[in-house]
Amino acid sequence: MEHMRLDHHRKASAEHCPAPVLADAPGDDELALALARTQRVAVVGCSPNPSRTSYQIAVWLMENTPYELYLVNPAANGEEIRGHGFYDSLAELPVAVDLVDVFRRAEFTPAIAASAVDVHAKALWLQLGITHPDAMATARGAGMVAVQNRCIKVEYRRLADRIESFRAL
């Protein structure tokens, strides 16, 4: 009986965080090229709480990439992470961003994708565990690179050599 409970728990967990599939992201060369061409990243749903994954990934991006980071979370107004303040929305950013990295529940991603299109972002990235076909269709329909259910830190580290070689071109 215990074995059945474990299997049921695994199935329930898998529904909340689906395993990545090939169609969730472009091929490695296209992904590395997009990351190489990126200069400014907006992290939507970033938390000022150091125990949250969005905080940890934002700090990692600040420390390990050449990207300018812009944090978006209307609930974090007045907070900051390492001198980076928070903005209420993508529309309020003072610069154009290349990539929108999303840490929000799936049901919010279609509106975020539409906002990313409105600010002329070149890529929409839904973090690991976040998938939404409509958000991906909106991004792809606007000519954006669209990634879902992937961690930008993991992919950046995995493709680091390719990213650097594309930057050198």
C-alpha positions in Angstrom: 0.0 0.0 0.0 2.8 2.4 0.8 4.3 1.9 -2.7 1.0 3.0 -4.3 1.0 6.2 -2.2 4.5 7.0 -3.4 3.5 6.5 -7.0 0.4 8.6 -6.5 2.5 11.4 -4.9 5.0 11.3 -7.8 2.2 11.6 -10.4 0.7 14.6 -8.5 4.2 16.2 -8.3 4.8 15.6 -12.0 1.6 17.5 -12.8 2.9 20.5 -10.9 6.4 20.5 -12.4 6.3 18.8 -15.8 9.5 17.2 -17.1 11.2 19.3 -19.8 10.5 18.2 -23.4 12.3 19.1 -26.6 9.5 21.4 -27.8 9.8 23.6 -24.7 12.9 25.4 -26.1 14.7 26.0 -29.4 17.8 24.0 -30.3 21.0 24.6 -28.4 22.5 26.9 -31.1 19.5 29.1 -31.3 19.2 29.2 -27.5 23.0 30.0 -27.1 22.7 32.7 -29.8 19.8 34.3 -28.1 21.6 34.3 -24.7 24.7 35.7 -26.4 22.8 38.6 -28.0 21.0 39.4 -24.7 22.2 42.5 -22.9 19.2 43.4 -20.6 17.0 40.9 -18.7 13.8 41.6 -16.9 13.1 39.1 -14.1 9.3 39.1 -13.7 8.0 37.8 -10.4 11.4 38.2 -8.7 11.2 38.1 -4.9 13.2 40.2 -2.4 13.2 37.1 -0.2 16.6 35.4 -0.3 15.1 32.0 0.2 13.1 32.2 -3.0 14.5 30.7 -6.2 13.7 33.9 -8.2 16.0 35.8 -5.8 18.8 33.3 -6.0 18.6 33.1 -9.9 18.6 37.0 -10.1 21.7 37.2 -7.9 23.4 34.4 -9.9 22.7 36.3 -13.1 24.1 39.5 -11.6 27.3 37.8 -10.5 27.9 35.4 -13.4 26.6 37.1 -16.6 27.2 40.4 -18.3 23.5 41.1 -18.3 21.9 44.3 -16.9 19.1 43.1 -14.7 15.7 44.7 -14.1 13.4 43.3 -11.4 9.7 43.4 -11.9 7.3 42.8 -8.9 4.7 45.3 -7.9 4.5 43.7 -4.4 8.2 44.5 -3.8 8.0 48.2 -4.3 10.6 49.9 -2.2 12.7 46.7 -1.9 16.0 46.0 -3.6 18.4 43.2 -4.4 22.1 44.3 -4.4 21.2 47.8 -5.4 18.6 46.8 -8.0 15.2 48.2 -7.3 11.9 46.7 -8.3 9.5 48.0 -11.1 5.8 47.5 -11.1 5.6 46.2 -14.7 7.6 45.7 -17.9 6.0 48.9 -19.3 7.6 50.9 -16.5 11.2 49.8 -17.2 13.5 52.7 -18.2 15.1 50.7 -21.0 14.2 48.1 -23.6 14.9 44.6 -22.4 16.0 41.7 -24.6 14.8 38.8 -22.5 11.9 38.5 -20.1 12.6 35.7 -17.5 9.3 34.7 -15.7 8.8 33.4 -12.2 5.0 33.6 -12.1 2.4 30.9 -12.1 1.4 29.6 -15.5 -2.0 31.3 -15.5 -0.3 34.7 -15.4 2.0 34.0 -18.3 -0.2 34.9 -21.3 -0.6 38.5 -20.0 3.2 38.6 -19.3 3.9 37.4 -22.9 1.6 40.1 -24.3 3.5 42.7 -22.2 6.8 41.3 -23.4 5.6 41.7 -27.0 4.4 45.3 -26.2 7.9 46.3 -24.9 9.6 44.6 -28.0 11.5 42.0 -26.0 13.3 39.4 -28.2 12.8 36.4 -25.9 10.3 35.1 -23.3 11.7 32.6 -20.8 9.3 30.7 -18.5 11.3 29.2 -15.7 11.5 25.5 -14.7 8.0 24.2 -13.9 6.2 26.9 -15.8 4.5 26.1 -19.1 1.6 27.7 -21.0 0.9 27.1 -24.7 -0.9 30.4 -25.2 2.1 32.4 -23.8 4.5 30.4 -26.0 2.2 31.0 -29.1 2.0 34.8 -28.3 5.8 35.0 -28.1 6.5 32.9 -31.1 3.9 34.7 -33.1 5.7 38.0 -32.4 9.0 36.5 -33.6 10.4 36.1 -30.1 12.6 33.2 -28.9 10.2 31.3 -26.6 11.4 29.0 -23.8 9.4 27.3 -21.2 10.0 24.8 -18.3 13.8 25.6 -18.3 16.0 27.2 -15.7 18.0 30.1 -17.3 20.9 29.4 -14.9 21.2 25.7 -15.8 20.9 26.5 -19.5 23.4 29.3 -19.4 25.9 27.2 -17.6 25.4 24.2 -19.9 25.8 26.4 -23.0 28.5 28.8 -21.7 31.1 27.8 -24.2 28.7 28.3 -27.2 27.4 31.6 -25.7 31.0 32.9 -25.5 31.8 31.7 -29.0 28.7 33.5 -30.4 29.7 36.7 -28.5 33.1 36.6 -30.1 31.6 36.7 -33.6 
